[in-house]
Structures are given as C-alpha cells and as structure tokens.
Amino acid sequence: MEQKKTGFAIIGTGAIARHHARSIQELESSELLAVCSRSPERAAEAEDRFGVKAYSDMEEMLNRPDIEVVAICTESGYHLEPALAAARAGKHVLIEKPIEVTLERTDEIIAACRSAGVKLGVIFQNRFTPGYLRLREAVQKDLLGRLIMGNAYIKWFRHPEYYSSSQWKGTIKGDGGAALINQGIHTIDLLLDIMPEVESVYGQVKTVLHDIEGEDLGLAMLNFIGGAMGTIEGGTSLYPGYPERLEVYGEKGSVILEGGEIKQWNIQGEEELPKKEKAAEKSGSADPMAISHQLHLAQIKDMVEAVQENREPLVNGETARKSLALILAVYQSSKENKPVSLR
Ligand SMILES: NC(=O)c1ccc[n+]([C@@H]2O[C@H](COP(=O)([O-])OP(=O)(O)OC[C@H]3O[C@@H](n4cnc5c(N)ncnc54)[C@H](O)[C@@H]3O)[C@@H](O)[C@H]2O)c1
C-alpha cells in the first residue's frame, strides 16, 4: 500500500525554512505543497528556491484543503499571527522555537490550537540526538536515582554582524531578548525535560559585548521541586563558542552531554557507556547554520506520526511553554534583583 503523505506548507521562507523544506521533502510520509512569503517578489523568488507554489497571501494558501500541517518559520516574535490563522483554518501547527516571546502570546496560540482541535508541535530538535535519548531513557528507568543537580551551559559566540545584519535578532520585539531565549533555550528545554519542575529561579543577565537590546550573557540558579538544584550559564559573547553542555547528577551517578554527544557516563552498576548509534550533529556554537537538517527531519517525522496516528507530538505547546516561562523568569529576576517563583 502506498504511504500516506501528509501535506505541508511553510510560512516564512528565511534561514530555517530550508531545513523544514528539505526534511518534509525527504520524508516518505510528508510532502511540501506550498510556501508563503511576505511580498509577491519574495514569493516569486521562493517559488524557484523551494520548487513548490509560493503565495504572498497567507489566507489564500490556508484555503487549500490539501494542506494539513503548517510549519511556522517566521521570526520568534511573529509566530502568533500565522499560528492563529493556521489554527482558524483547521490546520495542524508546527512552530519553530521559542514558541513565542511572551507568555500571553504563547497562551493565545495554545488555546487557539486546542479549541480548533488541531495539533500543536514546537521544534526543539536536540530532543532527538541519540545521546540525549540515551540520557532520557536512563533517567526514566531511574538509573541515576533521585536527581540532585542539573546544569545547562551554552557558552556560544556570535559575530557582531549576526546581529547588525538582522532586523529582529537581539531585539525585544522580534527575539524577546537574545542569548537565552534564542540560543540557550535548546539546552534549557533539555534540562527541564530531564529535571523535576522548577520551583524558583534567581538570575542575572547582561549585555556585555554586542550592541543589542537583549542579553548576550546570562547566569541563573534554579531550585527544582523536591530539592535538586541547577544552573544555567549562557551567552553569545563567549569567543570562540564551545559546544553546549548538559550535566545531570543523581544519587547513583552522572551523565554529561556535549554537543548532543555523551562525554561522561558514570552510573554505579551501569558503567558501560551505551553504544553510539550515530555521530552527533554539529553544534551551532559558533555558526547558526552549522546544524544539519537531520534532527529537524526526526522531529518533523514525529509531527507527521502525531497527525496520522492522532496522538500528541513529542514537544507540544504546553511543554514548549516551560522553557520560555523559565527564561522570562530569569529576565524578571535580573530586573528585580530577587528570586522569582514559578509555582
Ligand atoms: N531550531 C533551530 O535550531 C533554529 C535555527 C534558526 C532559527 N530558528 C527559529 O526559526 C525562526 C525563524 O528564524 P530564521 O533565522 O529563519 O529567520 P529569518 O529572518 O531568516 O526568516 C524569517 C522569515 O519570515 C518572514 N515572515 C515574517 N512574517 C511573515 C508572514 N506573516 N508571512 C510570510 N513570511 C513572513 C520574514 O520576511 C523572513 O523572511 C525563529 O523563531 C528562530 O528562533 C530555529
């Protein structure tokens, strides 16, 4: 029997859209039917680039009944409007991280998708590295025992041109901040997926190197429910940029991931390092587009299966809201110079 192909459209045809397009086109279970750009000129250019029909009128594209899922690849602070339009049109929604830049806008998206009865998935592709999946399985099987500490280190670097050449990166309206909400959020999402819920956070953010509104350096200390502690150290000012690290310590041992790869696996009674299934993907520590599309492919496959099997995607709106809520609490803590409760 021929494999059912779920029809996709992409809104926003900038940098990350090409990872979506390539993944959708490579998967046997999905097909790219259309893309949407902001102007007729850009749509004509996108039609050539993506090899599918391109629209400059979003509503016209969303009227097509063969489009089942809409991938939102617009700037972070511009996810809301296309997401609402897609949900209104009865399309499932797959949004790039962060889900949006404020909790109010995020909650509007979640509510609109829930009331329209459509799926809402949010891209956090690092959930799919073999190293992370091994760590998650170990925690789920309780191999580390009670968790004691979790650390997310995202010591990255961006050249000044990364910000100066963009209309939205590092701005409050378009990016919601900078280093933590745009870059750090990937590893912060993993930390929150592994550790218990956060009870409170004390953080400080600064802009030390770049000429931007948002932060390029940030530290935070976390208290998790049940007593575990954690830290976040992130930045885009830390030359030359090192692969991000996730460290997890439990009462029976610890695991350290670097760039998605297991660097340390020291669990009492489970000393053998799990077999490496596949080389880890390149980190975006110094170059945002150094990442390959393979992890996007894995997550888009999960979204297609969620639609075809009528289940929740691995990362849904409610899950994606957590990393945003924590980062916004770090910003608030920094502004007020006191801990912020998340309960
Ligand atoms: N998962 C990852 O690793 C990863 C990597 C890079 C970017 N991202 C995320 O992807 C999103 C986009 O980032 P980017 O670097 O591709 O940005 P970009 O600026 O290259 O592209 C965004 C595009 O969206 C277009 N756009 C905005 N509103 C639109 C609308 N209503 N209709 C049609 N087009 C519209 C803009 O004109 C622009 O071309 C951001 O949320 C970012 O955080 C994720």
The ligand as an SDF file (V2000), in Angstrom:
LIG
                    3D

 44 48  0  0  0  0  0  0  0  0999 V2000
   15.6230   25.1440   15.5570 N   0  0  0  0  0  0  0  0  0  0  0  0
   16.7150   25.8420   15.2940 C   0  0  0  0  0  0  0  0  0  0  0  0
   17.8440   25.4100   15.5240 O   0  0  0  0  0  0  0  0  0  0  0  0
   16.5630   27.2110   14.7090 C   0  0  0  0  0  0  0  0  0  0  0  0
   17.6180   27.8040   13.9890 C   0  0  0  0  0  0  0  0  0  0  0  0
   17.4100   29.0710   13.4320 C   0  0  0  0  0  0  0  0  0  0  0  0
   16.2080   29.7270   13.6230 C   0  0  0  0  0  0  0  0  0  0  0  0
   15.2210   29.1330   14.3610 N   0  0  0  0  0  0  0  0  0  0  0  0
   13.9280   29.8240   14.6050 C   0  0  0  0  0  0  0  0  0  0  0  0
   13.2300   29.9500   13.3860 O   0  0  0  0  0  0  0  0  0  0  0  0
   12.5310   31.1910   13.3370 C   0  0  0  0  0  0  0  0  0  0  0  0
   12.9630   31.9370   12.0890 C   0  0  0  0  0  0  0  0  0  0  0  0
   14.3520   32.1750   12.1450 O   0  0  0  0  0  0  0  0  0  0  0  0
   15.2040   32.4590   10.8010 P   0  0  0  0  0  0  0  0  0  0  0  0
   16.6200   32.5280   11.2450 O   0  0  0  0  0  0  0  0  0  0  0  0
   14.8010   31.5240    9.7270 O   0  0  0  0  0  0  0  0  0  0  0  0
   14.6770   33.9300   10.4710 O   0  0  0  0  0  0  0  0  0  0  0  0
   14.7580   34.7140    9.0880 P   0  0  0  0  0  0  0  0  0  0  0  0
   14.7260   36.1660    9.3990 O   0  0  0  0  0  0  0  0  0  0  0  0
   15.8680   34.1830    8.2460 O   0  0  0  0  0  0  0  0  0  0  0  0
   13.3860   34.3100    8.3590 O   0  0  0  0  0  0  0  0  0  0  0  0
   12.1040   34.6740    8.8050 C   0  0  0  0  0  0  0  0  0  0  0  0
   11.2740   34.9820    7.5670 C   0  0  0  0  0  0  0  0  0  0  0  0
    9.8850   35.0330    7.9030 O   0  0  0  0  0  0  0  0  0  0  0  0
    9.2800   36.0140    7.0480 C   0  0  0  0  0  0  0  0  0  0  0  0
    7.9560   36.3780    7.5680 N   0  0  0  0  0  0  0  0  0  0  0  0
    7.6660   37.0110    8.7300 C   0  0  0  0  0  0  0  0  0  0  0  0
    6.3310   37.1260    8.8830 N   0  0  0  0  0  0  0  0  0  0  0  0
    5.7670   36.5470    7.7970 C   0  0  0  0  0  0  0  0  0  0  0  0
    4.4300   36.3440    7.3630 C   0  0  0  0  0  0  0  0  0  0  0  0
    3.4000   36.7600    8.0970 N   0  0  0  0  0  0  0  0  0  0  0  0
    4.2130   35.7100    6.1960 N   0  0  0  0  0  0  0  0  0  0  0  0
    5.2440   35.2650    5.4500 C   0  0  0  0  0  0  0  0  0  0  0  0
    6.5560   35.4290    5.8020 N   0  0  0  0  0  0  0  0  0  0  0  0
    6.8020   36.0620    6.9560 C   0  0  0  0  0  0  0  0  0  0  0  0
   10.3050   37.1280    7.0310 C   0  0  0  0  0  0  0  0  0  0  0  0
   10.1040   38.0020    5.9470 O   0  0  0  0  0  0  0  0  0  0  0  0
   11.6170   36.3360    6.9320 C   0  0  0  0  0  0  0  0  0  0  0  0
   11.9650   36.1000    5.5880 O   0  0  0  0  0  0  0  0  0  0  0  0
   12.8410   31.9020   14.6420 C   0  0  0  0  0  0  0  0  0  0  0  0
   11.7980   31.6850   15.5610 O   0  0  0  0  0  0  0  0  0  0  0  0
   14.1070   31.2350   15.1320 C   0  0  0  0  0  0  0  0  0  0  0  0
   14.2360   31.2230   16.5470 O   0  0  0  0  0  0  0  0  0  0  0  0
   15.3750   27.8980   14.8700 C   0  0  0  0  0  0  0  0  0  0  0  0
  1  2  1  0
  2  3  2  0
  2  4  1  0
  4  5  1  0
  4 44  2  0
  5  6  2  0
  6  7  1  0
  7  8  2  0
  8  9  1  0
  8 44  1  0
  9 10  1  0
  9 42  1  0
 10 11  1  0
 11 12  1  0
 11 40  1  0
 12 13  1  0
 13 14  1  0
 14 15  2  0
 14 16  1  0
 14 17  1  0
 17 18  1  0
 18 19  2  0
 18 20  1  0
 18 21  1  0
 21 22  1  0
 22 23  1  0
 23 24  1  0
 23 38  1  0
 24 25  1  0
 25 26  1  0
 25 36  1  0
 26 27  1  0
 26 35  1  0
 27 28  2  0
 28 29  1  0
 29 30  1  0
 29 35  2  0
 30 31  1  0
 30 32  2  0
 32 33  1  0
 33 34  2  0
 34 35  1  0
 36 37  1  0
 36 38  1  0
 38 39  1  0
 40 41  1  0
 40 42  1  0
 42 43  1  0
M  CHG  2   8   1  16  -1
M  END
$$$$
